[in-house]
Amino acid sequence: MAAILTLFSPLAMADAKAAEDPAKAASAPMSKGEIKAIQQFHMLDFNGDGKLSRKELALVPKLYAAFDEADTNHDGFITLDEVRAFAIKYRAAREEAKAQAAARAGK
């Protein structure tokens, strides 16, 4: 998971609640990180088909390792929509972990 986020984690500017409300996530303005993630997605899409295959990610071992988790429909490819959904899910988990850490530190 952390591997794909190396590429796509800068999506942290969006609200963590977006993970619970896909419509909100889709309508939220893109952060600088999300824009960068989209650019990197296109850069890795060597054949220009709009999706990433395992072969295209083979050059980035960390991304390759997270492939199955990001490929939510299990079709053997990661689309930009799957990348965005993955990033929203990761962002929400990261924000929750930060909140828990802050709560522990405040006790």
Secondary structure, 3 states (H helix, E strand, C coil): CHHHHHHHHHHHHCCHHHHCCHHHHHHCCCCHHHHHHHHHHHHHCCCCCCEEEHHHHCCCHHHHHCHHHHCCCCCCEEEHHHHHHHHHHHHHHHHHHHHHHHHHHHC
